[in-house]
Amino acid sequence: MPQHVWTTVIRPARAAPTGRVVVLAHSGAGPNALLPMVRWLPDDIEAVGVTLPGRERRFAEDAERTLDDPEGTVAAVAGELRTRSAVPAVLFGHSMGAAFAVALALTAPDLCRALVLSAHPDGGSRAELAGQWDEDDLMAILERGGGTPPEVLADEYLRAHLLTVLRCDLTLGYRLATRHAHRTLPVPLTVLGGRDDALTETAELTRWSRRAGAGLRERVFPGGHFYLLDEANQKAVADETAGALRLVTSG
């Protein structure tokens, strides 16, 4: 069996798998952060999470290693995904994870039937495009985004670690988003967002239309940057994701 470093099954299919959702999380987080939504996926869809260094099971690894070769990082994830069973897959990227998902879809189109891009505009978010961030900037991003447990921010070690990972991820998102900013996407897009997102305005999400060569669906939910984790939205977001996969496999 191949060793999987970058990817892991975070929600096995409960029946014979007919499809896969590859989950790419927001800056500073790993895919398990999105489990409240992922758990609502249909029984025959497997969820595979991409874990970058510096978080979850890779907490002790240096997050900055992704910045040495961003394209190599994307290629490493693609290589692992190719070792998994061949079932139709959709990439789900939230915030910075959307920039990674787009880069992955362009690097390895054989691995992706559709893209679901959440809370992230084409070309990069305003936070990413700043290009550099001191501690106050990073804390302001966390405050506007919400969702960070206060006990993490109160712990000096955990806060410092989180800010380091956040800075690395914002840099990675910036480099990937700007590097691929003008390439048309060959798969259908589903673009989702929160109506009250303080980091990405819903009007910014419409910019994906200029790159949607294979169709575009948009939906805005009540809530902020982490609208998809609100209990009222979790199943609907999972349904949109599963629907994106069903749409490209039903024919």
Steps between C-alpha positions, in 0.01 A plus 500: 500500500635846415582733788283809501664810648291781353160331479283290728142377505314722745154352437486153346214411271238299686409309185689402185662833403379654176682831543746700707517850643854629552489756783743794517458721806557865579823667611631374832284188504487141386213312337355371829385857567237446230369168633173654628404559136671193353303262724185586302635365170304205357599152613655404166740796487841480665666813639879532476670788679822674399720577801784749457795509745452673834151383591300200623698175452788705348508755782872454572608557139625835369217683324747706300609201291198557273643841405826357368315345207124575485457317170690203639259493793204489261672228296565294815130511590405406143743209507345359815148538371596295194588206726144486633216306341382651174159654570361834375611785724407858577740737673355706787712795607407746773676840510873440434407140423314627194822643355666163559204316345521713185874440468443126552225488236725674247803286586315168499175532301468121496430509875217752496152492346378821668608773740313636802661827608395652830558850641783587264506735199679441173852644514533476878336648806576848629679343797724294270570786261646711779816295445642546852351497846622592847346348811233769525398436139469128561300548819267735312445235232412244768264746666318588176475138398383373836500134594834483685450352849587763764700244696738467203559874487545514877779240492828672406653193333189402304438860392857539373477170313165593346628839384803338337284250314252772406777719355635206298157409369417855399829515310430165336148609405632826354762323290261237368213743435713751311695237306186345355285814485443511124445133414152387405371213712396197294254356754167631634524739795276531802578819692368538854527774759361657815285811473671667798857384433735773627795360302341437161204703379242311299546743209863385473390141442343592165851546356516123447260541206785621276679168540204262498553330167277204587217666691444675831255469786497754783331492839521732800413378849418696814803531722860617505829360374428163661136486390554136394557400864176660620263221593226644282723487189706183539271259317419747224869559428560123496204463262644765267832316501345161435278658235804635317635145486170344397457752221822396327454126552132462416563518128 
